[in-house]
Amino acid sequence: MKRKTDKYEQILTAAIRVFADKGFSQSTISQIAQEAGVADGTIYLYFKNKDDILVQSYERMTDRASDRFWKAVAEGHTAVEKLHHLIHAHLDLFQNDPFGAVVFQSETHLQWRLVHEPISRISKTYRDIVSQVVDLGQKQGAIRNNLYVGLVKRLIFGAVDEVIDTWINTGMDHDLVSMAEPLVDLFIKGIGTAQG
């Protein structure tokens, strides 16, 4: 089976658009072929079936996300900068790929059987990055030492995930990336006061 050619990328991009518009279960190979501007049979030169297209699209999305997250964190010097760069990169990635964002947010749980491997890998990458940031922050005195790091990981990923869901469900009517600063502020400062 052919891989990683312009046609392969063209089909994946078309598939993401179709999945975002119709949902994976309701999408057909013919619809994907039409969106890609190729014959139905051409799809099978690159993919086994519709399931394979979804898996390959997740592989592509999560590989790109992983590279982007590591590069973003490397640009920061302090833990707070690294966290800001991570959140900014996460939101920017979805904002610049709205069709991918819709598919990723809506199909991951529905199609878990198919996509659990790439999702597990990117989830582990994200947790590893957050662990490193928290460890550095504790050494730098910017993050408390008495934290349950597993909870911090879930807090950060869950909050960012919810912000992305809200952005999608409200018609993408605001600048998603602008939420990075308030999110990091919330993570670092919490919601309590000194008196509290």
Order of alpha helices (4+ residues) and beta strands (2+ residues): alpha-alpha-alpha-alpha-alpha-alpha-alpha-alpha-alpha
